[in-house]
């Protein structure tokens, strides 16, 4: 348990990079950086590879020997990976020279000079390719050997995990364990008494007493009084609604951990100044800082997850749940801390492993009980809040159930004899809970700090986006720590990083994260430049030309497509990705596109046709598929039409190209209006025509070339039917013009006494006597 905690603390400050492997042995990288082509470098590599093969074959090397050999292989693998692209630029130049000579004739008849030059270039290409090919082979060999050594380590860990030891509940084991524990306590007491006696007789105890009292007084002041003062100050700060409140709360929260830890270190320093402890006592003192940090951290974390008072905290538990969760979390911290101190004292003696099993099982049983109780509090749902939707708490329910499972299974396994398995289940569970809680607290602190930075603006982009990005970063950082908690090695994390740096092979090319970064950077620059040019054309250049709005939008959109395609090609080339390797994939994609993406490709091609041919442009009034409205945007796949009801209709581009489309404003805005009108039989036809002609000619929207006309359309069932037909300056006002003409017709006809008829019907009853009988 203690070793795992030390590993986790080391990982926090250990940079996750390939250079970390050389920290095992500081002079290792200086020893193993040869020139690839140097004979002595090749010999060194062969020696290391042969030793690794022997270790992998025999399987009897120590863990230290495997770790050192693996570190050497990792350094060599990095060297080979860097040399796989050796002479790449020169190889590309020679390949372009060979391509410039053209393909070799199938008949073999080729001018002697060209054939000689082709052979010379091919020989040069083969020579230049040798280092890269050898580096690829050596890289594959080193990679395979590393996997074999990792397999041996995993196999040993599996054997240790499943090892069956004597049951700690065996009466004999309990007796031996109790005796060993009592011997440890008595030996520790004897050491302290002997040390006190020696220091008192020599007079050093009185001389060191002022320094000891100073350290102990400082420890009490920092651990007890300063911690309480910081807690009270933080509680008061929660009621202060200033803009800097989150920042002050962050500083106070950190101080709540840092100040007590300094006090514990002062306590340790004071005990060491006494100089009365022997081997066992010194082991206990050395374990005190970590034990104290565990208690302080659990106290700080439980205070944030299960806060006291009226504050419901970030998880929204009720007061009873928060009190119980905080109580059992602190108990778990105290058990782990005290267990680590006693464990250090036992290991400092010559106690056999079997004698310590009863003590370990007792600690596991206590942790299991406390974890079971804590899990019951964790899986409780949040307290209901009036007027707010409360989360059902499914995730915390799963976490609580897993805690219950680990709390029952771990002590049971240890009681049978699988002590390592039980320890490897309950300890990672507790550490995972601490990690999840710590990430949750950091998320809330981040939200508060970004809220203060954004000056409390509700719609601030910083406030909206920063917590999401920070939360994502926290989860990504917590993943390797979580892997270490559950048994992964630091070497495993470095291996993942090496795999990431290695990339993956695609045809004859290897795509690495650097290639992806180069591609993203070049493509991003190209995309930004394309958008800048589009904006400049749209705002400054095209408005000064005679192109209409549709033509301007077509030019801007076409330039955008062209710029994105060029940016992608340049980015792929800059990243060193050989496009010829995509031929097979492109063929497969073309088949898939032909069968599964026909409509999408058809709409895409139709969109390009619309931009080039421009039968429909933005701002046109069109009618298609029963929908009428103005074109507001033409994209790659579809066209957006805004109807007169102010609703948007998305029309696939293929319908505009292959279907029937009425464009009312194509080329110009001139259009015709038709106003039908009927008058009663007996009306003066010439008078009606004259009035209608006058109304049409006087309307300001009607043009006089060609002049408007009034037509006598025929004899209807109830009226004489006429139509006004006129050409308008702007067809967009056809409905307004028609309404205004109808209004004038109504006024003029009323003044002239011309009747506008409406249908009238007479009802005849065939048998009225039946109705009369009914009334009678």
KOLRO-823079 format. One record per residue (C-alpha): residue in three letters; x, y, z. Coordinates in pm, whole numbers, plus 50000, padded with zeros to 5 digits. Layout:
BEGIN
ALAXYZ;...
END
This chain:
BEGIN
UNK500005000050000;UNK502725024550097;UNK504805016649788;UNK501805023549568;UNK501285057449734;UNK504925066649682;UNK504675056749314;UNK501615078849269;UNK503345108549431;UNK506355103249205;UNK504235101548893;UNK502675135248968;UNK506035152248938;UNK507565129048678;UNK507245142748322;UNK505595117748090;UNK508195116447812;UNK510625091547664;UNK513475108947842;UNK512045096748171;UNK513325062148095;UNK516895074048124;UNK516215086448479;UNK516575050548600;UNK520285053048519;UNK521625088448460;UNK524585077648247;UNK522625052848037;UNK521705075847749;UNK525265088747720;UNK526465052647689;UNK523905042347429;UNK523935070547172;UNK526035056346890;UNK526195065446527;UNK523995040646350;UNK526575031346092;UNK529485028246337;UNK530684992546383;UNK531094995746757;UNK527525009546785;UNK526154979746596;UNK528134956046817;UNK526754972247133;UNK523224968446999;UNK523834932246909;UNK525144925047260;UNK522084940947423;UNK519694923447185;UNK521314889547247;UNK521154894347625;UNK517474904047596;UNK516764873147387;UNK518494851147646;UNK516494866947930;UNK513264863047734;UNK514114826547661;UNK515254816448010;UNK512794837148215;UNK514914835548535;UNK516314871048549;UNK515614893648844;UNK513134922348824;UNK515994947548844;UNK517854930948556;UNK514714930748342;UNK514014967448420;UNK517574978048333;UNK517624957648013;UNK514244970947911;UNK515395006947966;UNK518375000747736;UNK516114985847471;UNK513805016047491;UNK516705039847430;UNK517865019347132;UNK514335017246996;UNK514075055247003;UNK517395057446817;UNK516155033546549;UNK512835051846521;UNK514635084546459;UNK516765067946190;UNK513895051845998;UNK513565084045801;UNK517275087645737;UNK518095101345387;UNK514355107145330;UNK514835140145149;UNK517615126444932;UNK515545095244853;UNK512635117344747;UNK514955136844515;UNK516305105344349;UNK512785091244310;UNK511695123344138;UNK514705120643906;UNK513745084943813;UNK510145095843756;UNK511375123843529;UNK513015097843303;UNK509585082843241;UNK508475046743263;UNK510775020143131;UNK509575007242790;UNK507974972742803;UNK509934962142494;UNK513194970742664;UNK514334992542376;UNK515585024142542;UNK518395048042450;UNK521635037542609;UNK522215070842785;UNK518785070142949;UNK519135033443046;UNK522565039943195;UNK521305069943386;UNK518275050643513;UNK520495022243639;UNK522825046743815;UNK519925064243987;UNK518415030844089;UNK521715019844243;UNK521935052844428;UNK518355048444553;UNK519095013344678;UNK522185025744864;UNK520305054645024;UNK517465031645136;UNK519735007045321;UNK520055026845653;UNK516305032345675;UNK515504995945603;UNK518044983845860;UNK516655008446113;UNK513134995146047;UNK514334959546104;UNK516204968546423;UNK513224988646546;UNK510944958646496;UNK513424936446681;UNK513724960446976;UNK509974964546988;UNK509414927146996;UNK511994921847271;UNK510374948847483;UNK507004931747446;UNK508544898447549;UNK510094913647863;UNK506804930947947;UNK505074897547910;UNK507424882048166;UNK506794910148412;UNK503014907048371;UNK503274869448418;UNK505184874248744;UNK502674899948866;UNK499864875648789;UNK501574848148987;UNK502084871649283;UNK498474882949266;UNK497094847649265;UNK499554833549520;UNK497844814149798;UNK499394821650138;UNK498554807750482;UNK495194820050605;UNK495624849550844;UNK492654836351046;UNK494484804251130;UNK494904803351511;UNK498604796051469;UNK499034825951238;UNK497104848151478;UNK499304837551768;UNK502504842851571;UNK501284876351441;UNK500324888451789;UNK503704877951923;UNK505514895751639;UNK503474927451689;UNK504094927452065;UNK507794921552005;UNK507864951451772;UNK506224973352035;UNK508514961752316;UNK511614965552099;UNK510525000552003;UNK509975009252369;UNK513374994952462;UNK515035015652188;UNK513395047552311;UNK514325041052675;UNK517915033552578;UNK518085064352363;UNK516685086652638;UNK519135072752887;UNK522085077852655;UNK521065113352562;UNK520425122752926;UNK523735109453048;UNK525625127552771;UNK523745160252835;UNK522625163452474;UNK518955159452567;UNK518885192452757;UNK520865210152487;UNK518465198252216;UNK515355204652424;UNK514815241352313;UNK514955231651946;UNK512635202252011;UNK510135224352194;UNK510285249751912;UNK509535223551644;UNK506805207351853;UNK505195241151935;UNK505315250851567;UNK503735217551476;UNK500895221851726;UNK500325257751610;UNK500155248451243;UNK498235215851275;UNK495705226651537;UNK495295264251561;UNK496265275751211;UNK494125248851053;UNK491115259351260;UNK491705295851181;UNK491865288450806;UNK488675267950831;UNK486815296451004;UNK488165321950755;UNK487025300350464;UNK483545296950615;UNK483325334750644;UNK484575339050290;UNK481685317450162;UNK479275344650276;UNK481245371950098;UNK479895375949745;UNK482765396249602;UNK484115390849252;UNK487395377149391;UNK485695352049621;UNK486575320949410;UNK490255330549398;UNK490395336049775;UNK488605303049833;UNK491185285549610;UNK494095300249806;UNK492475291650138;UNK491745256050025;UNK495345250649926;UNK496495265950254;UNK494275241550444;UNK496435213550306;UNK499845230150293;UNK499875244650647;UNK499125211850833;UNK501615193050617;UNK504285218150716;UNK503275212851078;UNK503675175051041;UNK507095179850890;UNK507975202251187;UNK506795174551422;UNK509015149551243;UNK511945173451262;UNK511415178151635;UNK511325140651701;UNK514495135751498;UNK516195163451697;UNK515695143152015;UNK518065116551872;UNK516605089352095;UNK515215066051828;UNK516885035451689;UNK516215015351376;UNK512545008651446;UNK511845043351579;UNK513475059751280;UNK511335038551049;UNK508235051251231;UNK509435087351204;UNK510145083050835;UNK506575070550787;UNK504995099850975;UNK505085125950690;UNK503215103450448;UNK500775092350718;UNK500135128350817;UNK499665138750454;UNK497095110950409;UNK495085123150708;UNK495245159750600;UNK494355151850241;UNK491375129950340;UNK490195156850583;UNK490475183550312;UNK488845162150043;UNK485965149950262;UNK485315185750371;UNK484745195450006;UNK482795164649899;UNK480725162350220;UNK480775198050357;UNK479395206150699;UNK476665231450771;UNK473955243050533;UNK476145241550222;UNK474995211050022;UNK478275208949832;UNK478805199949469;UNK477015166349492;UNK473885179249665;UNK473705154449954;UNK471485161050253;UNK472955169450594;UNK472765133950735;UNK474505119050430;UNK477235145350438;UNK477925139950809;UNK478105102150766;UNK480225103450451;UNK482685127750609;UNK482915106550924;UNK483675073750748;UNK486045089850496;UNK488105103850784;UNK488075069850953;UNK489455053650638;UNK492225079650628;UNK493165073450989;UNK493215035650943;UNK495465038450636;UNK497785063150810;UNK498125043051132;UNK498455010850936;UNK501315025450734;UNK503155035951051;UNK502765001851216;UNK503674984550889;UNK506895004750872;UNK507784994451227;UNK507104957551155;UNK509184957850837;UNK512084973751027;UNK512354941951236;UNK513274907251122;UNK509624896851115;UNK508684869850867;UNK506004877250608;UNK503594851350746;UNK503754867451093;UNK502534900750949;UNK499504885650768;UNK497084887851067;UNK497844924951107;UNK497364930950734;UNK494054912350736;UNK492894932751036;UNK493634964850847;UNK491884951250537;UNK488834941050744;UNK488614975550904;UNK488964992250564;UNK486324968850422;UNK483814977650694;UNK484465015050662;UNK484355013350281;UNK481064994350297;UNK479575021450516;UNK480975049150298;UNK479585032249985;UNK476095032250138;UNK476325069950183;UNK477825075849838;UNK475035058049649;UNK472325079249809;UNK470615102449556;UNK470945140249587;UNK468575158649813;UNK465495172749630;UNK465545210049568;UNK462295228749518;UNK462035243949171;UNK465075225449031;UNK465575192548852;UNK467835169749055;UNK470055143148901;UNK468875107448971;UNK472435098649080;UNK472985067848864;UNK476755071748854;UNK477135075849230;UNK474865045549271;UNK477245024749059;UNK480245037749253;UNK478565029649584;UNK477714994349471;UNK481274988149358;UNK482545000349697;UNK480194975349864;UNK481464947649637;UNK485134955549708;UNK484454959150082;UNK483014923950099;UNK485204905349848;UNK488634919049950;UNK488634907750316;UNK487064874750211;UNK489874867849964;UNK492474877550222;UNK490844854750481;UNK491134825150243;UNK494804832650183;UNK494774854649874;UNK496104884350067;UNK497724900949766;UNK494474898349568;UNK492454913249852;UNK494974941249900;UNK495024948049523;UNK491244952049522;UNK490464973549824;UNK493434997349810;UNK492895007449444;UNK489185012049516;UNK489925036749796;UNK492565054849589;UNK490175056849291;UNK487525072749514;UNK490095098149630;UNK491115105349271;UNK487525110049153;UNK486785132649446;UNK489915153249388;UNK489045157949018;UNK485525168349115;UNK486855194349359;UNK489285207949100;UNK486425211048851;UNK484375232149091;UNK487365253649181;UNK488045259348811;UNK484465270048750;UNK484695294949035;UNK488025309348919;UNK486875313248556;UNK483705329748684;UNK485855355148867;UNK488135360448565;UNK485145366648335;UNK483885394248572;UNK480635375848632;UNK479325380448278;UNK476735353548221;UNK477375350647847;UNK481145353747860;UNK482835328747622;UNK485665323547873;UNK483235314048146;UNK481315290647917;UNK484215272547750;UNK487075272748002;UNK485465248748256;UNK484765223647980;UNK488335224547852;UNK489825222748201;UNK487545193748293;UNK488625175147982;UNK492275181548067;UNK491735169448424;UNK490135137148308;UNK492945130948058;UNK495585136748328;UNK493725114048571;UNK493695084648327;UNK497385075048369;UNK497105079748746;UNK494055057148749;UNK496005031348548;UNK498835032348803;UNK496345028149085;UNK495014996048934;UNK498384979648883;UNK499884994748570;UNK503615001648577;UNK505355034048492;UNK506985014648207;UNK503525007048071;UNK502715044148055;UNK505985051447879;UNK505215023247638;UNK501885039447552;UNK503705072147492;UNK506255054247273;UNK503465038547070;UNK501955072747027;UNK505255087546909;UNK505805057746681;UNK502535063546495;UNK501235037546254;UNK502305024545918;UNK500155032845615;UNK501455016245301;UNK505105025645267;UNK504725056145490;UNK504645059545867;UNK502255085446008;UNK503335099246345;UNK501775125246578;UNK504235150546434;UNK502715144446093;UNK499245149846233;UNK500395181946400;UNK501995194246078;UNK498875185545881;UNK496595203546128;UNK498815234346141;UNK499215237945762;UNK495565230345693;UNK494475254945963;UNK496645282345812;UNK495295274645465;UNK491725274745589;UNK492225307845774;UNK493815323545466;UNK490915311545250;UNK488385326845486;UNK490355359345495;UNK490435361645115;UNK486715353645099;UNK485925381045349;UNK488075406245162;UNK486375398144829;UNK482915399244983;UNK483415432445161;UNK485895452344949;UNK486385438844597;UNK483175423644460;UNK480835451944570;UNK482775475044334;UNK482125452944033;UNK478985450243821;UNK478265414743933;UNK474905408944095;UNK474575394444442;UNK474195358944310;UNK477375361344104;UNK479315375444399;UNK478155347144626;UNK479035321444359;UNK482585334944328;UNK483065335944705;UNK481695300544755;UNK483705286144467;UNK486875302244600;UNK486135287044942;UNK485855251744799;UNK489015256244595;UNK490945270344891;UNK489955241645122;UNK490965215644861;UNK494335232644802;UNK494895236145178;UNK494235198845225;UNK496625189244942;UNK499385212045070;UNK498885199545427;UNK499095163045319;UNK502235170045118;UNK503855189945401;UNK503155161745645;UNK505035137645418;UNK502035115545346;UNK502415097845013;UNK499155102144824;UNK499975072544602;UNK499415050044903;UNK495815061444910;UNK495035046844567;UNK493545014344698;UNK491605032244970;UNK490365057944719;UNK489175029844492;UNK487305013344774;UNK485795046544876;UNK484685053444520;UNK482805020244515;UNK481225028344850;UNK480305063044731;UNK478815048844414;UNK476515025344606;UNK475875041144943;UNK476335078644898;UNK474665084544563;UNK472305111444687;UNK475035130144875;UNK477365130144573;UNK474495139844344;UNK473615169344566;UNK477275179344591;UNK477755179444214;UNK474425197544172;UNK475625224144415;UNK478735229844205;UNK476545232343892;UNK474335257944064;UNK477365278944155;UNK478795277443801;UNK475685279043584;UNK473725300543830;UNK470165292343725;UNK469315300944085;UNK471175326944291;UNK470865340344641;UNK468075365744661;UNK466025350344375;UNK462325344444414;UNK461725308644309;UNK459025282544321;UNK459995245744343;UNK458215214844470;UNK455175234544583;UNK457275258744788;UNK457715295544702;UNK460155319544857;UNK463515337044841;UNK466835318744812;UNK468865326845122;UNK471825303245086;UNK473325277344854;UNK475575252145027;UNK477355220944909;UNK474415197644971;UNK471265218844979;UNK469685252744920;UNK467805272045184;UNK464595290045084;UNK462835315145306;UNK459095313845239;UNK456695343045275;UNK455625327745607;UNK459195333745732;UNK459935296545750;UNK463025280045606;UNK462675251545357;UNK465765230445279;UNK465735218744917;UNK468325192844797;UNK470435207144516;UNK469585177744290;UNK465925188644288;UNK466925223244164;UNK469065209143883;UNK466945179943762;UNK463465192543858;UNK461225220843734;UNK461965254143897;UNK460155287143845;UNK462505316743893;UNK460505348743913;UNK463515371843931;UNK466085354443709;UNK468075381143519;UNK465735410343603;UNK462895420043833;UNK460305427043562;UNK457175405543583;UNK453495405143495;UNK450485409443718;UNK447025395843628;UNK443975410543806;UNK440685392243727;UNK437375410643784;UNK433745402843704;UNK430795426843652;UNK427065420843638;UNK425295413143315;UNK423905444843160;UNK426915466143253;UNK428475489242993;UNK431455469242864;UNK433265499442719;UNK432875518443044;UNK434275489043239;UNK437265485843005;UNK437945523143030;UNK437895523043409;UNK440165492743430;UNK442565507243173;UNK442785539543368;UNK443465521343693;UNK446235500743536;UNK447945530243366;UNK447895552143677;UNK449535526643904;UNK453175537243968;UNK454525501443955;UNK453165494943602;UNK455485502743310;UNK454085516842983;UNK456305497742742;UNK454625474742673;UNK451435492242788;UNK448935474743015;UNK445905458542857;UNK442355449942962;UNK440865418242814;UNK437235407242797;UNK437725370742885;UNK434185357742836;UNK430715352542976;UNK430715335543308;UNK427865318643491;UNK427115349443698;UNK429275377443551;UNK431085392543259;UNK434765383643315;UNK437615408543255;UNK441385407843328;UNK443965435043376;UNK447365423843246;UNK450285446843315;UNK454085444943337;UNK455535455843672;UNK458885472043736;UNK459535448344031;UNK457685415244042;UNK458405412844413;UNK455495437444461;UNK452985417344258;UNK450735409644555;UNK450835445544681;UNK450035458644331;UNK447155434244291;UNK445695444744625;UNK445965481744543;UNK444305476544200;UNK441425457244357;UNK440965485544604;UNK440775511344322;UNK438385489044122;UNK436005487244417;UNK436005525244458;UNK435675533144086;UNK432915507744021;UNK430935520144320;UNK431175556044195;UNK430155545843841;UNK427285523943960;UNK428785492343816;UNK427725461844010;UNK430135434544101;UNK427855404044112;UNK427855375644353;UNK426115342444324;UNK422455341544440;UNK420315310344476;UNK416545305244522;UNK415385275444729;UNK412195257244619;UNK410495232344850;UNK408905203144666;UNK406595191744949;UNK405875220145193;UNK402785201645317;UNK405025177245499;UNK406505205645702;UNK403035218745780;UNK401925184545908;UNK404955183746131;UNK404015217046289;UNK400445205146340;
END
